[in-house]
Amino acid sequence: MGQSGKAAPGGPATTPAGPRSRDWLARYGKAHMNVFGLPARVMDHGQGVRIWDLDGNAYLDMMAGIAVNALGYAHPAWNQALADQASRMAHISNYFASRPQIELAERLLSISGAPEGSHVYFANSGTEANEAALKLARLHGNKLPHPNGTGPARILALTRGFHGRSMGSLSATWKPTIREPFAPLVPGLEFVPAGDAGAMEAAFADETKGPVAAVIMELIQGESGVRPLDPDYVASVRSLCIDHHALMVVDEVQTGMGRTGYWFAFQDPTLSGGARPDLLTFAKGVAGGFPMGGMIAFGQELSEVLTPGMHGSTFAGSPLASALGLVTLETIRKEGLLANAQAGGERLRQGIMDTRNPLYVGVRGRGLLDAVQLAHTCSHALASWALDHGLIVNAVAPDAIRLAPPLVIGPDDIDQAVDILSQVPGDLPDD
């Protein structure tokens, strides 16, 4: 298991934003477009599972850059790979290939168990990965017979799902507050109630609107509060896709790269019911903090749908990103971080429930992707309290906080996080 960083002072200590952070935040407000709101702190550096702000306050990071920093901060192997590759070449464009790019694609095909003939497409983010999958699905759907003789095939998405914020991926994202201001969005995408097998079957059966080209889904709906789908439901969707020649697109942007204790969540039968995707998208943790994403097309036929000139990206699959992807995957393997995610997640979930804090009514998730269900809608107040006491958590829903620490987190770090959470007041105000 990897390094856990320097020890933080014992016990929670209030650490409000200091003068240096306040000064820099004022400058931030004058220079940055207000799409994220005003950040809570200005961070300076990190080590292991801890991060320090400009005023010297240390925080135990249970968010990891929203499930991105798989190896934590300043892991020596990651740092060395960054320096080595940057000294050789960082970017060369897609007119050329590099050894790290080829090796990483091969490694991803191996860990995903993709069959012979499968291929990888690299992107820069989860949004871009899902854009590629939606475009491929649309091309696939164009070949399906249409009962009306014309019109696009449909792509089905789930309520509570999140797939990105570009116009295409946003069209498959459920949350009305971030989707509706940009209407009209891409046509041909429909929402089906998550977990409702009957509703999914009815959506497939209603071919008056056209055939179904694909279903896009997360096996754990992360942004809606870390909500795992029922494996029997997932298996039923897989069967419908097979029967109707539709593609099953599994969005593993948040759940991939060891986050759930498996390389990919679909490899856990308690999540997938044994279903295998046709297209798999990934991002976040793949390069340990460097922007990267991509898509795996399972099998030769799907791998040949996109042809030269149909899709692309200037920066995708760069030598630098690929080298960092390789070292991240190798470190996860070498340091046993899949097993650590499973054991750490169990320790974390059990520890939170053992606190007997009346504010916590349940914990759900897999591996090191978990949500604490709260007794009332105070998640932002809780996240703010925790930050002031040296702990970073994410208010993922009004009544839930998300915990997605670096995969290198150790038992003592988990126990410290639980100790701080145990002291959260039960009378926090509603947000």
N, C-alpha and C positions, 0 to 999 in steps of 0.2 A: 504494500500500500504506500502511496506517495506521501510527501511531506504535508504536515498539517499547519505549519507556520508557527510563529512565535506565540507563546502563551499570553493570553489577555489577562488583565488584572482580575483577581478573584471576585466573583459576585457582580451583579449589575451595578452600574454607576451611571448616573445621568450625564449624557454628553450632548447637550444642545448644540446647534450650529454656532461655531465660534466666529470671532471677528473676521478672520481671513476668508472663511467660507461665505460670510455675509457680504463682504466686499466683492468677491468674485461672482456671487449670484446676482448682485446688482448689475454688474457688467454683462452677465449672461442675458438678463432680461432686456437689456438695451440692444444686444447683438443678434439674439436667436429668435427665429419665428416661434410664436407661442403655440406649438402643436403638442408639446408634452407637459405644459404647465411648468411652474418653477420647480426645479429639482430641490431635493431636501438637503443635499450636501454637495460640496465639491471634493471629489476624492483625489488622493495624491499618489498612492502606491499600494501594492498588495503583496502578500506572501502566504503561500498555502491557501488556507480557507479564510484568511483575514484580510481586511482592507482598511487603510488609514485615510482620514480626511486631511485637509490642509492645516487643521488646527491640532493635529496629532492624536485625535481620538481613534481608537481601534474598534472595529466592528467584526463580529463573526458573521460571515456572509452565507445565509441560507437561501439565497436567490441565484447566485452564480451568474449574474448578468442575464437573468431569465433562462436558465438551463443551458447556458453557452460555455462557461468556463469549466469544462469537464475536468481539467487538471488543476484547477484553482489558479492561483496567481504565481508568476515567476517560477514555474517548474523548471528545474535545470535542463532537462532533456528538451523541452519546448524552446527555451531560450537559446540553447546551442543550435538546434535545427534552424531557428530563425536567423541567427547570425551566419551560419554556414551557407544557407541558401541565398540570403540577401547579398553575401559577398560574391556569389557566382552570378545570379541573375534573378530578378524579382518578377519581371513581366516580359513576355515575348510576342503576345497576340496569338490568335488561333490560326494564323498562317503556318505556325510551327508547333511542334510538340516538344515535351520535355520528359525526362525519365521519371521525375516525381509524379507528373500527371498520369502517365501510363501505369506506374506501379500502384498509385492510389486507386485508380479505376479497377485494376485487377484485385486489389485487396477488398474493395467494397463488394465486388461480385462474389468473392469467396465468403466473407462473413455473412452475407445475406442469403447464402445458399441458392443463389440464382442459377437456373439451369443453363446448359450449354447454349450459346447463341445470344445470351443476354448482354446488354450494353448499358453503359453509364453516360449520362449527360451532366456536365458540371454547370452550376450557376453560382450566384453570389449570395443568395439568401433563400429563405423558405418561400417567400412570396414568388421569387423568380422560378424556383423549383416547381411550385404549383402551377404557375403560368405555363410552363413547358408541358406539364401533365395535362392541363385542360386543352391546350392546343392539339396535343397528340390524340386525346380523346375525341375532340371534334373531328379530326381527320378520319379516325376510326369510324365514328358515327355516320359520316358522309357516305360510307360504303354500305350501310345497312338499308334494307328496303323500307321505304316510307309508304304507309297506307294511303296517303293523299297524293303520292307521286312526287312530292316536292317538300322542301322545308328542312331545317336542321334537326338532327337527332337531339334528344334532351340529355342533359347532365343533371343527376340528382345529387343534392347535398343534404346534410342533416341539420335540423334545428340545433342550436347551441354550438355549431361547429365554427371553427376559425381557420382560415386558410391564407390570409394575407390582406393587403390593403391597396394593391393595384387594381385597376378597373376589372380585370379578369378574375383574379383571386378574390377580390372583394365581392364579386357577384356570387361566389360560393360561400361567403362568410355570413353567418346568421344575424349577428347583433344589429338590430335596426338602427340604433343611434349612430353607428359608424358607416352604415350602408345607405340608408335612405337619403341623406343629403346629396348623394351623387347620382341619384336615379335620373334618367334610365340607365341601367347597367347592361352588361352583356346579355343578350336574349338567349333563351334556351336552357336556362338553369332554373331548377325548381327545388323547393325545400320540402323534406319529408320529416315527420316527427321522429326524433332520435329514439331508437330502441323499440319502435312500434313495427313489428314484423308485418302485421296486416296492412298498415298504411304503405309500407314499401312494396308489398305484393300488389296492392291496388294501383300504385303509381306505375309499376311495370305493365300492368294489364291495360291501362288507359292509353292505347296506342293511337287514339284519335288525334293526339298532340304530336305524334311521331314516336319512333322507337327510342329506347334508352341507350345512349352511347356509353355511359359510365356512371358509377356512383363514387363520389369522393367522400372520405370519412377519416376521422381520427379514431383510433381504438381507445384512447383516453382523451376526452375533450378537455384540453388544458385550459384555455382561456375562459371557459364557462364555469370553472371551479374544480378541475381535475376529476372528471366524471368518467370512469371506465364504462364502456359498453358491455352488455351481456354477451358472453362468447357464443351462446346459441343464436342470438340475433345476428352476430357477425357471420356465422356459418350460413344462416339462412339467406343473407344478402349475397354471399359468395355463390350459393346455389342458383339464385335468381339471375345473377350476372352470367353464369355459365349457360343456363337455359335460354337466355335472350341474347347471347353473343355480346354482352356489355362488358366493359372493363371495370374491375374493382381497383380503385385508386386509394391507396392507404397513405395518408399524410403522417409521416413519422418525423416531422420537423422538430418536435419537442420530445418525442418518446425514443428516438433513435440514439445510437452511439453509446449504449450501455446505461442509459438513464433509468430504465425499468429493471435492470439486472440481466437483460438480454441485449445482444447487439441491436436488435430491433424488436419492438413490442409484438409484432405479428408472430414471432418465434415462441411466444409464451402462449400455450394453448388455453390458459385461463383468461386470456384476453381475446384471442382470435378464434377460438373453437377449432383450431387447426387450419383455418383458411389462409391461403397464400395470395398475396396481391398480384395484379397484373402490372401495375405501376406503383412504385414506392418513391416518395419524396423525402428528402432529408436536408438538414441544415444545422443550425445552432451549434451543437457540441462537436461537429465533425472535425473542425480545425482548432479546437481548444481556445477560441477567442478571436481568431482571425475570420473575417467574413467569407463564408463558403456555404454552398448548398448544392443540390443536385437531384437527379431522378434516375432510378434504375428501371429499365424496361425488361420484364421477365420474358425471355424467349426471343428467338430470331425474328419471328413475324412482327412483333410489336417494335422491335429494335429498328426495323426497316421502314416504319411509317414516316418518320421525319427524314427528309433527304436534304442534301446540301443546299443551303440558301433559305430553307424554310424557317429556321430558328437559329439563334446564336447570341453571343454576348462578348463584349470586348475584353472584360477582365476574367471571365470564368475559366477555372482550371489553370490559373497562373502557376508558374513554378513555385512561387513562395507559398501560396495557399495550399498547394498540393503537398509540399514538403511538410507543412505544419499539420495537414491531415494525416499524413503517414506517421509522424511522430506521436500524434495524439492516439491513433488507433493502436500503435505498437505499445505505448505506455499503458493504455487500458489493459491490453493483454498481459504485458510483462508484470504489472503490479497487481494483477488479480482484481481489477476494479469492478468487473461484473459481479463477482461474488460479494465484494464490499458493498455494492449498491443494494444487493438483496438483504445482506445482514444489517447494514446501516438503516435501511428503510424499516425493517422490522423493529429494530431498537428504537427508532424515532417514533413510530406510530404507537408502540406499546408504552413508551415513556410518557408521551403526551397524555394518553388516557389514564395512566397511573397517577398523574398529578391531581386528579379529582377536582380540578378547577371547574366550577359550574359553567364557565363560559364555553367550555369545549364539549360539544355533544357528539362528536364522532370524528374519525380520521379515515380518509380514503385515499387510494392510490396504489402504486406499485413501485418497488425499488426506492429510488431517491427522487420521486415525483409524487408529492403528496399534498393533500389539502386538509386543513383543520376546519371542520364545520362548527360555526359559532352559534350561540344561543340567540343572538340578535344581530342586527345589521350594523356592526361596529368595526368592520375589517380595517378601514382606513385609520380609525382611532387606535386600533391595536398596533398596526404597522408603525405608526408614529411613536407610540409608547415604546415599542420594542427598539426602534432606532435610537431613541434617547437613552436606552439602557444597553446599547452596544450590540444589538442583534438586527440583522437585515432580513425581513420577510416581505412577502408580496401580497397586497390586498387584491386577490384575483376575482372576487365576487363580493357583493355587499355583506354576505354572511359567511365568508370563507377566506382564509389566507393560504397561499401556496408556499410550499417548502421544496426547493430544488437546489440543494447545495452542491458544491463540487464533488465529483465522484471520489476524490482523494480524502474525503472527510473521515476522521477517526472516531472511535467510541467516546473519547473524552470530549471532543468537540460537540458531538451529538448530545451528550449529557449536559454540557454547559448550555446549549440551546434550550433543552428541555427545562433546565433550572430557571432560566430567564422567563420562558413562557409560563412556567408554573406560578410566577409572581405577578402576572398580568392581572390588574384589578377586574373584578367581575362586574363592576358598575360603569364600565366605559360608556360614553354617550353614543347614541346612534349617529351614523355618518349623515 
